[in-house]
């Protein structure tokens, strides 16, 4: 089984952040265009757009958190540190 290096995990974390930044810019452009349309102003259309955006950003957050936690675990393992239990069971 392949175990990525800390440098590879760090690069993955940075790429995830860069992807999120690009996507937020694309979302802003999309909203600026869509706000000009009369149907966008309806409550149902706006609610659906907000739900989709929220889901999208939450997935980015989960992906970034996963990469970040993996990096922390690898760095701790490289340093010979043991995980200390926290209140929620994470690192």
C-alpha positions as CSV (number, residue, x, y, z in Angstrom):
1,X,0.0,0.0,0.0
2,X,1.4,3.4,-1.0
3,X,1.8,5.9,1.8
4,X,2.3,9.5,0.6
5,X,5.1,11.6,2.0
6,X,4.4,14.7,4.1
7,X,5.5,16.8,1.2
8,X,2.9,15.1,-1.1
9,X,0.2,15.6,1.5
10,X,1.2,19.2,2.0
11,X,1.0,19.7,-1.8
12,X,-2.4,18.1,-1.8
13,X,-3.6,20.5,0.9
14,X,-2.3,23.5,-1.0
15,X,-3.9,22.3,-4.2
16,X,-7.2,21.8,-2.3
17,X,-7.0,25.4,-1.0
18,X,-6.1,26.7,-4.5
19,X,-9.1,24.8,-6.0
20,X,-11.4,26.3,-3.4
21,X,-10.1,29.8,-4.1
22,X,-10.7,29.3,-7.9
23,X,-14.1,27.9,-7.3
24,X,-15.1,30.8,-5.0
25,X,-14.1,33.2,-7.8
26,X,-16.1,31.2,-10.3
27,X,-19.1,31.2,-8.0
28,X,-18.9,35.0,-7.6
29,X,-18.9,35.4,-11.4
30,X,-21.8,33.0,-11.8
31,X,-23.8,34.9,-9.2
32,X,-23.1,38.3,-10.8
33,X,-24.3,36.9,-14.1
34,X,-27.4,35.1,-12.7
35,X,-28.4,38.1,-10.5
36,X,-29.1,40.0,-13.7
37,X,-31.8,37.5,-14.7
38,X,-35.3,38.2,-13.4
39,X,-35.9,34.5,-12.4
40,X,-32.9,34.6,-10.0
41,X,-34.7,37.0,-7.8
42,X,-37.5,34.5,-7.0
43,X,-37.2,33.0,-3.6
44,X,-37.3,29.4,-4.8
45,X,-34.5,29.9,-7.3
46,X,-32.4,31.7,-4.8
47,X,-32.9,29.1,-2.1
48,X,-31.9,26.3,-4.6
49,X,-28.8,28.2,-5.6
50,X,-27.8,28.8,-2.0
51,X,-28.3,25.1,-1.1
52,X,-26.1,24.0,-4.0
53,X,-23.4,26.5,-3.1
54,X,-23.5,25.5,0.5
55,X,-23.2,21.8,-0.4
56,X,-20.3,22.6,-2.7
57,X,-18.4,24.6,-0.2
58,X,-19.0,22.0,2.6
59,X,-17.5,19.3,0.4
60,X,-14.4,21.5,-0.2
61,X,-14.2,22.0,3.6
62,X,-14.4,18.2,4.2
63,X,-11.7,17.6,1.5
64,X,-9.4,20.2,3.0
65,X,-9.9,19.0,6.5
66,X,-9.2,15.4,5.5
67,X,-5.9,16.4,3.8
68,X,-5.0,18.7,6.8
69,X,-5.6,16.0,9.4
70,X,-3.7,13.4,7.3
71,X,-0.8,15.8,7.1
72,X,-0.8,16.5,10.9
73,X,-0.9,12.7,11.6
74,X,2.1,12.1,9.2
75,X,4.1,15.0,10.7
76,X,3.4,13.7,14.2
77,X,4.4,10.2,13.2
78,X,7.6,11.5,11.6
79,X,8.4,13.3,14.8
80,X,7.7,10.2,16.9
81,X,4.8,11.9,18.7
82,X,1.9,9.9,20.0
83,X,-1.6,11.2,19.4
84,X,-3.2,12.7,22.4
85,X,-6.9,12.1,22.8
86,X,-9.1,15.1,22.6
87,X,-12.7,15.7,23.5
88,X,-13.9,14.8,20.0
89,X,-11.5,11.9,19.4
90,X,-9.5,13.7,16.7
91,X,-5.9,14.8,16.6
